[in-house]
Every structure is written in structure tokens, then in C-alpha cells.
Amino acid sequence: MSSQIDHLLTENRRFAPSPEFAADAVATADLYAQADADREGFWAEQARALHWHTPFSQVLDWSNPPFAQWFADGELNVAYNCLDRHVEAGNGDRVALLWEGEPGDERRVTYAELTDEVKRAANVLRGLGVEAGDRVAIYMPMIPEAIAAMLAVARLGAVHSVIFGGFSADSLRTRIDDAGAKVVITADGGYRKGRVSPLKPAVDQALADRGAGPQGTVEHVLVVRRTENEVGWTQGRDIWWHDAVPAASGEHEAQAFPAENPLFILYTSGTTGKPKGILHTSGGYLTQATFTNKVVHDLHPETDVFWCTADIGWITGHSYVTYGPLSNGATQVLYEGTPETPHPGRWWELVEKYGVTVLYTAPTAIRSFMKLGRQIPQQFDLSSIRLLGSVGEPINPEAWMWYREIIGADAAPIVDTWWQTETGSIMVSALPGVTETKPGSAQVPLPGIGVDVVDDQGEHVGNGNGGLLVLTQPWPSMLRGIWGDPERFVETYWEKFQNKGYYFAGDGARLDEDGDVWFLGRVDDVMNVSGHRLSTTEIESALVGNEAVAEAAVVGASDETTGQAVVAFVIVKQSYLSAHEPEGLADTLRKWVGEQIGPIARPRDIYIVGELPKTRSGKIMRRLLRDVAEGREVGDTTTLADTAVMSVISAQVK
């Protein structure tokens, strides 16, 4: 099957940075020239912005591809870089975390306070036998102790595996078993959608006998009291954080570890049922997370209030909640709850309250706000915002424009960022203050990053064409493997273009006439309609471009005449429904897509639905919609944020 992806949607709007923004921007255009002239020298310079206990002399060792080593003979401590060095530089009183609980409780945690908490927590973990290289599972709500737990593990040279607080006991158990965790850090519960979401009971279930005997590696469970829900207690194994951490010594010297010391394992769903434990190490990861946070988010730590809305259970929360902002000494908002609790304007209320200047969130969140209508954010003062970012999946041009106009007052630049759990940090993005932005395009590889769009043979497709996105050179924050499974690592990411040495990300993309990158979604989501390879992303964008539509998901369903037919699931804006009847809308939208893109892309079926199946990180599970469109039994729904959504959709389609 050809990897050429047909491109049918055109977008001509352009937004140059204002002279005022450009004059004060962290990033400058000469970064590209520097990186092109001496790529390794460029990354060495970024790495030297960190504190190295033992300076490195070697930048990249690529003698055994695809197993890279960056700064391998250097030694550093990741937690020291995120905490102690800022306190020692006289910034201990700077607020690190502006924390808001879902019920409205709040805490301001300074760098000095966070450093003290992390040192004590590290001493507690050391007392529980945690040493360098040991794995610690973290299963927590978005509270300051979750960040402290990650940094305490890192401080000891141990390896954390953060497991999103919405996962079931079964999912938790497979991840704890795979990593061989020695300790679990959790909380009694967290607040989600106005209710207590219990966490400790799920840990107890996960560690109990699930049919093959009790869990064998976990020795202790450290528990933060957050919601005061009833929890079971195993004497000798379970320990309250509030008993142990404040009582521990506040003295803890950060020891240096090699740059390639493992920092964390983060599980991502695999195509086979078994989750993949993506392994990241210390020096290269921290270098690129720090650099990208600084230049892509234009971070001025003395004045900015940064807010990345991701949960720490995902890579975005690792790189742009915990490690990037704290390594840069920034002040950031940390919010426990969901965007619509206790009211649909909650996020905008927080932007106003804390004077958020840089907001980094997902297209699914932006589209859900579009669905509710602009009148909600317009009730709040969002004038502090000076930069907006998008992460997680391609953003439709109309959602991009709404984000800019309604949230960014038609002035804030937008950085649409592409990267993955595997890449560790941002790879493709506009640089604010430098790049003329295009709605819907991630645009250009960052300085020091090698990206290409190629055909199945690995040949460059040329401007104006679509194909497969590859990374052509190793990068500092790249994954170092799949935990315990080097063969799967090679097979999954490197085998397809082994002769070229390219990493294949699994995403389709096209290059426009300027050579800028437009992402077309996962290659698995490309449809083959009458011999044309169509991207779901473009058809979804056309649908969202209609005044009635807030969000759309498109799948290819098998069809006797055309091979595959386009089937769309559409959420309608509330503002549209209050003024129009939904009858006949599906036909109108079919015609609309035909006009916007061409008759070939016109959906065979359009279903109007109330919700779409999304994972807890906001990604649409198109696989499940394909099951519905083809009349099959719906597959595994355990990773959905709301498992009931699929039965509602199935009933609407029948």
C-alpha cells in the first residue's frame, strides 16, 4: 500500500509575531543556524545550562544504534537541577507551585518549601530501602505531593513509574509487575468532577491476589491524606505521608548520577494488549525538556505564570509540569480537577485568579470549550495571557482560530507542538517571536532536530506531498528503550527504515509549499477510499469548520463498493442547537464536506452524538468508533475516561 497521503484541505491564513513580542522573545532565528553548523555543539551548549556535578566531555555516542547515549561521561542530579540550585541562587522565596484543589482549597509552595519536602521524602524512601535503580510506582491526584514524590525518587537515582490516577486496579497491577516496583506512593483519593475518586483502595486491590497470587515486589505503600475517605490499612506495609515525611530529616545531599541513569518508565498503550514501558534517562532528557520549555513557551521565569493543564500521569505532565518548568525556575499553576467542575468556566476563573501568562493545553479541551460557547470564557479577564500552546494531537484550523481569538484576544501567538511519549519533549513547533504561524500546522522541526516526510522506501516526498513522518537523527530526550524488551523497541520504532537509521513515529504528515509540516494523524487512521488515501484529520477539520460543529471524529469503515467509506461522528455546538433543529443536519454536513474538500471525502454516514470516546489524556479512540461503524462488538474500553460513552454511541447508531 502506498504511503502517499492525498491532501485536499487548503489553509492560507498567516500570523507574524508582533514586533513587541519578537523584541522580548527568548528564542531567536539564529538558533537554527547554530544547530545546523554544529548540531552536537549546539546540544552541548543547551546541556551546560544545567548543573553538572561532573562535566561531560562526550556529547553523543551513536556507535550502537538505535541505542543512544548522550553526555554519558557526565554526572548530575535531576532533582538538584529542579530545586536546590534555584534556592542556592537566592530564589528560594519564588513560588514554584500555585496549587488549586478542585473544591477550591489552595496552597502556594515556594522553591525552598518544595526542596525541603523533597529532601524529607527522599530520606523516607531511603529508609524504606529505595536505592539507585529501584522502581517506585506513583499513583496520585494532581497535588503538590505528587510532584514532590517524583522529585524525591529522582533525587535518589531511583526510577519512577507514574500511573495515571484514573487507571483501574488491573491496569495498575500490570504496570507495577512489569516495572517490578519496590514502593507505591499514592493518596487516599483525589477530587474529580465533584466527587472523591478513591486511589488507595485501587492500590490495595492491585496488590492483592488477582488470580495468580499476591503482588511480589512491593514492600511499602506511602499514602498522602487528601480526601479522608475510608481506606484499608496493612500494618507494616502502609505508611502515612503526614506521619513519616515531616518527621524525617530535612538534610539530604543530592548525589550525582551518570547522565544515562534511568529517570522514569512511562507506560503507553501498545497495539498488543501489553503496555509498553517507555524508558527515559536523565541528562539528555532534562536538557531537551528544559530547553524546549524555555524557547517554545517563551519562558521568563521571573515574571511568567505558566500553566500546562496535563496530568502528571502523561508525558506532557512529566516534561512540562514537573521537569521543564522547575528546571527553569518558573512559577506554575497546578490544578487538581476537571475543566468543568464546579462550573464550565473553571479554567478561565483560574487564569484570571493567578494571572496565567502562558497556557499549554490539548485540542480536545479547546474543542470542548467551543462546544459550550465563547460566552463562558468571555465572562473572565484573560488579558494576562500572552502565549498559547497546543499539544496531544493535530489542532483543526478552526479550533486554532477560536483559541487565538477568544482566549488569546486575537494577539497571543500559538505554538502547536508535535511530540510523543517516546520523544520525551517537543520536536516540531513554531518558535514564538520567530515563526510566522499557520492555523493547523506544527510547522518546523526545532533547532537541533532532524525531521523528514518520506515514502515507504524512506525517500523524501518533496514539498506539496504527504507521507510518513520520520526523525532522521538521534535527539537528547529520545527514549532509550522499552523496559525489559529491547527487541520490541527495535521492531516498533526502527525496523521500517533500518537501512536509513530513521525513527518512524507512526504518524502521517505532509509538507506544504514552504516545506512546513502538517500532521495528518496516525497512519493507522488513514482511510483508503476508492484508491485515494485520505487523512481523518483533514475531514474532521472540514467538519469543525462548519458553524454547527464543535468536534468530529472520522473513521474508515469497510465498504463493498469503495473499499472504505468515510463515517463521521459529530458533536453539535450548544449555541447552534438553541437556534436550530438538528433534523437534516447530517445531510447538510455531508454536502459541506463535499464542497470543502471534494466529493471523494463526503461521508457515507454522519452520526450526531453527545460525546466521543476519549482516553483520559484526551485522545479520541477511533478504533472503537470503527467497531461501531462496521457493526462489530466494541473492543476494550478500559482506557476510556468514561466507559459508558460507547454504549450510548452504539445505541444512537443502531
C-alpha positions in Angstrom: 0.0 0.0 0.0 1.4 3.4 -1.0 2.3 5.7 1.9 1.3 8.8 -0.2 -1.5 10.6 1.6 -3.7 12.8 -0.5 -4.0 16.4 0.7 -7.3 18.2 0.0 -7.7 21.0 2.5 -6.1 24.3 2.0 -5.3 27.0 4.6 -3.9 30.4 3.7 -4.1 32.5 6.8 -0.8 33.6 8.3 0.1 35.4 11.6 3.5 37.0 12.0 4.7 37.7 15.6 4.2 41.3 16.7 7.4 43.4 16.9 6.8 43.8 20.6 6.7 40.1 21.2 9.6 39.4 19.0 11.8 42.0 20.7 11.4 40.3 24.1 11.3 36.7 22.9 13.6 34.1 24.4 14.2 32.3 21.0 15.9 34.0 18.1 16.2 32.9 14.5 20.0 32.3 14.8 19.3 29.2 16.9 18.6 27.3 13.7 21.9 28.4 12.1 23.9 27.5 15.2 22.3 24.0 15.3 22.9 23.5 11.6 26.5 24.5 11.8 27.3 22.2 14.7 24.5 20.0 16.0 26.4 18.3 18.8 28.0 21.6 19.9 24.5 23.1 20.0 23.1 20.4 22.3 26.3 20.6 24.4 25.6 24.3 25.0 22.0 23.6 26.0 23.1 20.9 28.4 25.6 23.2 30.0 22.7 25.4 31.1 22.1 22.6 33.7 24.3 22.0 36.8 26.7 19.1 36.2 28.5 17.6 39.3 30.9 16.1 36.8 31.0 17.9 33.4 30.7 15.7 30.3 33.3 15.5 27.6 31.4 13.4 25.1 28.1 14.6 23.6 26.6 11.8 21.6 27.6 8.1 21.4 25.6 6.6 18.4 28.0 3.7 18.0 25.3 1.1 18.7 22.1 2.4 17.0 19.3 2.6 17.9 20.7 2.7 21.5 21.9 6.2 22.0 23.9 7.7 24.8 24.0 11.4 25.4 26.6 13.2 27.7 27.4 9.7 29.0 30.6 10.5 31.0 28.9 13.5 32.8 27.1 13.2 36.1 24.2 15.3 37.5 21.3 15.1 39.9 17.9 15.8 38.2 16.2 17.0 41.5 19.1 19.2 42.4 18.7 20.9 39.0 14.9 21.4 39.6 15.2 22.6 43.2 18.5 23.2 45.1 20.2 25.3 42.5 17.4 27.8 42.5 17.4 28.1 46.3 21.2 28.4 46.3 20.9 31.2 43.6 18.7 33.2 46.1 15.3 32.3 44.6 14.0 30.1 47.4 11.1 32.5 48.1 9.9 32.3 44.5 6.6 30.4 44.2 7.1 27.1 42.4 3.5 25.8 42.6 0.3 27.8 42.7 -1.9 24.8 43.6 -5.7 24.8 43.5 -7.8 21.8 44.6 -11.0 21.0 42.8 -13.1 22.0 45.8 -11.3 25.4 45.9 -8.7 24.8 48.6 -5.3 26.3 47.6 -1.6 26.3 48.5 1.4 28.3 47.4 4.6 26.3 47.6 7.9 28.1 47.2 11.1 26.6 45.8 12.5 26.5 49.4 9.4 24.7 50.7 9.3 22.2 47.8 13.1 21.5 48.2 12.6 20.8 51.9 9.6 18.4 51.3 11.6 16.5 48.6 14.6 16.1 50.8 12.5 14.7 53.6 10.6 12.4 51.3 13.9 11.2 49.8 15.0 10.4 53.4 11.8 8.4 54.0 12.2 6.4 50.8 15.8 5.7 51.6 14.7 4.5 55.0 12.3 2.1 53.1 15.2 0.6 51.3 14.9 2.5 48.0 18.3 2.8 46.2 19.5 4.0 42.8 17.9 1.9 40.1 15.0 0.7 42.2 11.5 1.4 40.7 8.8 3.3 42.6 5.2 3.5 41.3 3.3 6.8 41.8 -0.5 6.7 41.6 -1.7 10.1 42.7 -4.0 13.1 42.1 -2.7 16.4 40.9 -1.5 17.7 44.3 1.9 19.2 45.3 3.0 15.9 46.9 2.8 14.1 43.5 5.5 16.5 42.2 7.5 16.1 45.4 7.2 12.3 45.1 8.6 12.3 41.5 11.5 14.5 42.5 12.3 12.5 45.7 12.6 9.3 43.6 14.8 11.2 41.1 16.9 12.6 43.9 17.9 9.1 44.9 18.7 8.0 41.4 15.7 5.6 41.5 13.2 5.3 38.7 9.6 6.4 38.9 6.7 5.0 37.0 3.8 7.4 37.3 0.5 5.7 36.7 -2.5 7.9 35.9 -4.9 8.2 38.8 -7.9 7.1 36.7 -6.5 3.6 35.8 -8.2 0.5 37.2 -6.6 -1.9 39.7 -5.9 -4.3 36.8 -4.0 -1.7 34.8 -2.2 -0.7 37.9 -1.1 -4.2 38.6 0.3 -4.9 35.1 2.4 -1.8 35.3 3.6 -2.4 38.9 4.5 -6.0 37.9 6.2 -5.0 34.7 8.5 -2.5 36.4 9.0 -4.6 39.5 8.2 -1.6 41.8 9.5 -1.8 45.3 7.3 1.0 46.8 4.0 2.6 45.7 3.3 6.2 46.6 -0.4 7.0 46.5 -3.2 9.0 48.2 -6.4 8.1 49.9 -8.2 9.7 47.0 -8.4 12.8 44.8 -11.3 15.1 43.8 -12.7 14.5 40.3 -16.0 16.0 38.9 -17.1 17.0 42.4 -16.6 13.5 43.9 -13.9 11.7 45.7 -12.1 9.3 43.3 -10.6 6.7 45.7 -7.0 5.7 45.0 -5.7 3.7 47.9 -8.5 1.1 47.6 -7.4 0.5 43.9 -3.8 0.0 45.1 -4.9 -2.5 47.7 -6.9 -4.4 45.0 -3.9 -4.2 42.7 -1.5 -5.7 45.2 -3.9 -8.4 46.4 -4.2 -11.8 44.7 -5.6 -11.2 41.2 -5.7 -14.9 40.4 -2.0 -15.6 40.1 -1.1 -14.8 43.7 -0.4 -11.5 45.6 1.9 -9.0 44.0 5.5 -10.0 44.8 7.8 -6.9 44.7 6.1 -4.1 46.6 7.3 -3.8 50.1 5.7 -0.5 51.2 2.8 1.8 50.3 3.3 5.5 51.2 -0.1 7.3 51.4 -0.9 11.0 51.3 -4.1 12.0 53.1 -6.1 14.2 50.7 -9.8 13.4 50.8 -10.2 11.5 54.2 -12.2 8.7 52.6 -12.1 5.4 54.4 -9.2 3.2 53.4 -8.0 -0.2 54.4 -4.6 -0.5 56.2 -2.0 -3.2 56.1 0.2 -2.8 59.2 3.9 -2.8 58.4 3.4 -2.2 54.8 1.3 1.0 54.7 2.7 4.4 55.9 1.0 7.8 56.1 3.0 10.5 54.3 1.9 13.0 57.0 3.4 10.8 59.8 6.7 10.0 58.0 7.7 12.9 55.8 7.5 15.9 58.3 9.3 13.7 60.9 12.2 12.9 58.6 15.4 14.8 58.5 15.4 17.9 56.2 19.1 17.3 55.4 19.8 15.4 52.2 22.7 16.0 49.9 21.9 15.3 46.3 24.3 12.7 44.9 25.5 12.8 41.3 24.4 10.0 38.9 25.6 9.3 35.4 23.7 11.1 32.6 22.4 7.8 31.3 21.0 6.8 34.7 17.3 5.8 34.2 14.9 8.5 35.3 11.5 7.1 34.6 9.4 4.5 32.9 6.1 5.7 31.4 3.6 3.2 30.1 1.8 3.8 26.8 -0.8 1.5 25.4 0.7 -1.0 22.9 -1.2 -2.4 19.9 -0.9 -5.8 21.5 -2.6 -5.8 24.9 0.6 -5.4 26.8 1.5 -1.8 27.7 4.9 -0.6 26.6 7.2 0.8 29.3 8.9 3.7 27.6 12.3 4.3 29.3 13.9 7.8 29.6 17.2 8.6 31.2 18.5 11.7 33.0 20.9 14.1 31.3 19.6 14.2 27.7 16.0 14.2 28.8 16.4 17.1 31.2 18.5 19.1 28.7 15.8 18.9 26.0 12.8 19.3 28.4 14.4 22.4 29.9 15.5 23.9 26.5 12.1 23.3 24.8 10.1 24.7 27.7 12.2 27.8 27.6 12.2 28.6 23.9 8.8 27.1 22.8 6.9 28.5 25.7 9.0 31.7 25.7 9.5 31.3 29.4 10.6 34.3 31.5 10.8 32.7 35.0 10.9 36.0 36.9 7.6 37.2 35.5 5.6 34.4 33.9 2.9 32.3 35.4 3.0 29.1 33.3 0.1 26.6 33.2 0.3 23.3 31.4 -3.0 21.6 32.1 -1.8 18.0 31.6 -1.9 15.3 34.4 1.5 14.0 35.6 0.3 10.6 34.5 1.2 11.5 30.9 4.4 12.6 29.3 3.2 16.2 28.9 2.9 16.3 32.7 6.3 14.9 33.2 8.1 17.3 30.8 6.0 20.5 31.1 4.6 20.3 34.7 7.4 18.6 36.6 10.8 18.7 34.9 10.9 21.6 32.4 9.3 24.4 34.4 11.0 23.5 37.7 14.4 23.1 36.0 13.8 26.6 34.5 12.9 28.0 37.9 9.4 29.0 36.8 6.2 29.6 38.7 3.3 27.4 37.6 -0.3 26.7 38.2 -1.2 23.1 39.3 -4.9 22.2 39.3 -6.4 19.0 40.7 -9.8 18.8 39.0 -11.6 18.7 35.6 -12.2 21.8 33.4 -16.0 21.9 34.0 -16.1 21.4 37.8 -17.7 23.1 39.7 -18.8 25.2 36.7 -17.8 25.3 33.0 -15.7 28.4 33.4 -13.4 26.9 36.0 -10.2 27.1 33.9 -10.8 30.7 32.9 -11.5 31.6 36.5 -8.1 30.2 37.4 -6.4 32.1 34.5 -7.9 35.3 35.9 -7.1 34.5 39.6 -3.5 33.6 39.1 -2.7 35.9 36.2 -1.6 33.0 33.9 0.6 34.3 31.1 1.4 31.1 29.2 -1.3 28.4 28.7 -0.5 24.9 27.2 -3.4 22.5 26.7 -4.9 20.0 24.3 -7.1 20.5 21.2 -9.8 18.2 22.7 -10.1 20.7 25.6 -10.2 23.7 23.2 -13.0 22.0 21.1 -15.0 21.2 24.2 -14.9 24.9 25.2 -16.0 25.7 21.6 -19.0 23.4 22.1 -20.0 25.2 25.2 -19.7 28.6 23.5 -17.5 31.7 23.7 -19.8 33.5 26.2 -18.2 31.4 29.1 -14.5 32.4 28.7 -15.7 36.0 27.8 -17.0 36.3 31.4 -13.4 36.3 32.7 -10.4 38.6 32.4 -7.9 36.7 30.3 -5.8 39.7 29.5 -2.7 38.2 31.3 -2.4 35.5 28.6 0.5 36.3 26.2 1.2 32.9 24.7 -0.9 29.8 23.9 0.2 26.3 23.2 -1.5 23.2 21.9 -0.4 19.6 22.5 -1.6 16.0 22.1 -2.9 15.7 18.5 -3.2 17.9 15.4 -5.4 21.0 16.1 -8.0 21.8 13.4 -7.5 25.3 11.8 -11.0 26.5 13.1 -10.2 25.4 16.7 -6.8 27.2 16.3 -8.5 30.4 15.2 -11.1 30.2 18.1 -8.3 29.6 20.6 -6.4 32.7 19.2 -9.4 35.0 19.0 -11.4 34.1 22.1 -8.7 33.0 24.6 -5.7 35.0 23.1 -7.6 38.2 22.4 -6.5 37.8 18.7 -3.0 38.7 19.7 -1.3 35.8 21.6 0.9 33.7 19.3 0.0 29.9 19.3 2.6 27.2 19.4 1.2 24.0 18.0 3.6 21.3 19.2 4.2 17.8 18.0 6.0 15.2 20.1 5.3 11.8 21.8 5.9 9.9 25.0 8.8 8.3 23.1 10.4 11.6 22.0 10.4 12.9 25.6 9.9 16.6 24.7 8.8 18.9 21.9 10.2 18.1 18.4 8.2 20.2 15.9 6.8 23.6 16.7 6.8 27.2 15.8 9.2 29.4 17.8 7.2 32.3 19.2 8.7 35.6 18.2 10.4 34.0 15.2 7.9 31.9 13.2 5.1 33.2 11.1 2.3 30.8 12.2 -0.3 29.0 10.1 -3.5 27.7 11.7 -3.4 23.9 12.0 0.3 23.4 11.1 3.0 22.3 13.6 5.4 23.9 11.1 9.1 23.4 11.7 11.5 21.0 13.5 13.1 22.7 16.4 16.8 23.7 16.2 18.9 20.5 16.5 16.1 18.2 15.5 16.1 16.2 12.2 12.6 15.6 10.7 11.5 14.4 7.2 8.4 13.2 5.4 9.2 10.2 3.3 7.5 7.4 1.2 7.6 3.7 2.0 11.1 3.4 0.7 12.3 6.2 3.0 12.7 8.7 0.1 11.9 12.4 0.7 8.4 13.2 -0.7 9.1 16.8 -1.6 7.1 19.9 -0.8 3.3 19.7 -1.5 3.2 16.0 -0.7 2.2 13.7 2.1 3.8 10.6 3.6 5.3 9.2 6.7 7.0 11.3 9.4 10.5 10.2 10.4 13.1 11.5 12.7 16.4 11.4 10.9 18.9 11.9 13.7 19.1 11.0 17.4 18.0 13.6 19.8 18.8 14.2 23.6 15.4 13.3 25.1 14.8 10.2 23.0 13.5 7.1 24.6 16.3 4.7 25.5 14.2 1.6 25.0 11.1 -0.3 26.1 11.6 -1.5 29.7 12.8 -5.1 29.6 12.1 -5.6 25.9 14.9 -4.3 23.6 13.6 -6.4 20.6 10.2 -4.8 20.8 11.9 -1.3 20.9 13.9 -2.0 17.7 10.9 -3.6 15.9 8.3 -0.9 16.9 10.3 2.2 16.0 13.4 1.4 13.9 12.7 -1.7 11.8 10.8 0.0 9.0 13.7 2.3 7.9 16.5 0.3 9.4 18.7 0.9 6.3 18.4 4.7 6.7 18.6 4.7 10.5 15.3 6.6 10.8 12.9 6.5 13.7 9.4 6.1 12.4 6.8 7.7 14.7 3.7 6.1 13.2 2.3 9.5 12.1 1.3 10.7 8.7 2.3 14.2 7.7 2.6 16.4 4.6 5.0 19.2 3.6 3.3 22.4 2.3 4.8 24.6 -0.4 7.1 26.2 2.1 8.3 22.9 3.5 6.3 23.3 6.7 5.0 20.2 8.4 1.2 19.4 8.7 0.3 16.4 10.8 -2.3 14.1 9.4 -2.9 11.8 12.4 -1.8 8.2 13.0 -1.0 6.3 9.8 -3.5 3.6 11.2 -6.2 6.3 10.9 -5.6 6.9 7.2 -8.6 5.7 5.0 -8.4 4.2 1.6 -11.5 5.4 -0.3 -11.7 4.4 -4.0 -8.0 4.3 -4.2 -7.5 7.7 -2.6 -5.6 7.7 0.8 -7.5 10.3 2.9 -6.5 11.6 6.3 -9.1 11.5 9.0 -7.6 14.8 10.4 -8.5 16.8 7.2 -12.1 15.6 7.1 -12.5 16.3 10.8 -11.1 19.8 10.2 -13.6 20.4 7.4 -16.5 19.3 9.7 -15.3 21.5 12.6 -15.1 24.4 10.1 -18.9 24.3 9.9 -20.7 26.7 12.2 -22.8 23.9 13.7 -19.9 21.5 14.7 -17.9 21.6 17.9 -16.0 18.4 17.5 -15.8 15.5 15.0 -14.2 12.1 14.7 -13.9 10.3 11.4 -13.1 6.7 10.7 -12.9 4.5 7.6 -15.5 1.6 7.6 -15.2 -1.2 5.1 -17.4 -0.7 2.1 -18.1 -3.2 -0.8 -18.0 -0.5 -3.5 -15.3 1.9 -2.4 -13.1 -0.3 -0.2 -13.5 2.0 2.7 -16.2 4.6 3.3 -16.0 7.7 5.4 -18.1 7.6 8.6 -18.3 10.7 10.9 -19.4 11.1 14.5 -20.2 14.7 15.2 -20.9 16.8 18.4 -23.0 19.8 17.7 -22.4 23.2 19.4 -24.9 24.2 22.1 -25.3 27.6 20.6 -26.4 26.0 17.3 -28.9 23.7 18.9 -30.5 26.5 20.8 -31.3 28.2 17.5 -31.9 25.3 15.1 -33.5 21.9 14.9 -31.0 19.1 14.4 -33.1 17.4 11.6 -31.4 17.3 8.3 -28.1 18.5 9.7 -26.3 15.2 8.8 -27.2 15.8 5.1 -26.1 19.4 5.3 -22.8 18.4 6.7 -22.3 15.7 4.1 -22.7 18.3 1.4 -20.5 20.7 3.3 -17.6 18.3 3.3 -18.1 17.7 -0.4 -17.8 21.4 -1.0 -14.8 22.0 1.4 -12.7 19.0 0.3 -14.3 17.3 -2.7 -16.9 14.6 -3.4 -14.4 11.8 -2.7 -14.3 12.8 1.0 -18.1 13.1 1.5 -19.0 10.9 4.5 -21.3 7.9 3.7 -22.8 8.3 7.2 -22.8 11.1 9.8 -24.0 10.3 13.3 -24.8 13.2 15.7 -23.6 12.2 19.2 -23.4 13.8 22.6 -19.8 12.7 23.4 -16.8 10.9 21.8 -14.8 8.1 23.3 -11.6 9.7 24.7 -8.7 8.4 26.7 -8.0 10.2 29.9 -5.4 12.3 28.2 -8.0 13.5 25.7 -7.1 11.4 22.6 -10.1 10.1 20.6 -10.3 6.3 20.4 -11.1 6.0 16.7 -10.6 2.2 16.9 -13.8 1.9 19.0 -15.8 4.1 16.6 -14.6 1.9 13.7 -16.1 -1.1 15.6 -19.4 0.7 15.8 -19.3 1.9 12.1 -18.7 -1.7 11.0 -21.4 -3.2 13.3 -18.9 -5.2 15.4 -18.8 -5.9 19.1 -17.0 -2.8 20.7 -13.4 -3.7 21.8 -11.6 -3.0 25.1 -12.8 0.3 26.7 -10.7 0.2 29.9 -8.5 3.1 29.0 -11.5 5.5 28.3 -12.2 8.4 30.6 -15.9 7.4 30.6 -16.5 3.8 29.8 -20.3 4.4 29.4 -19.8 6.6 26.3 -19.6 3.6 23.9 -22.8 2.0 24.9 -24.6 5.4 24.4 -23.0 5.8 20.9 -23.8 2.3 19.9 -27.4 2.8 20.9 -27.6 6.1 18.8 -26.1 4.4 15.8 -28.4 1.3 15.8 
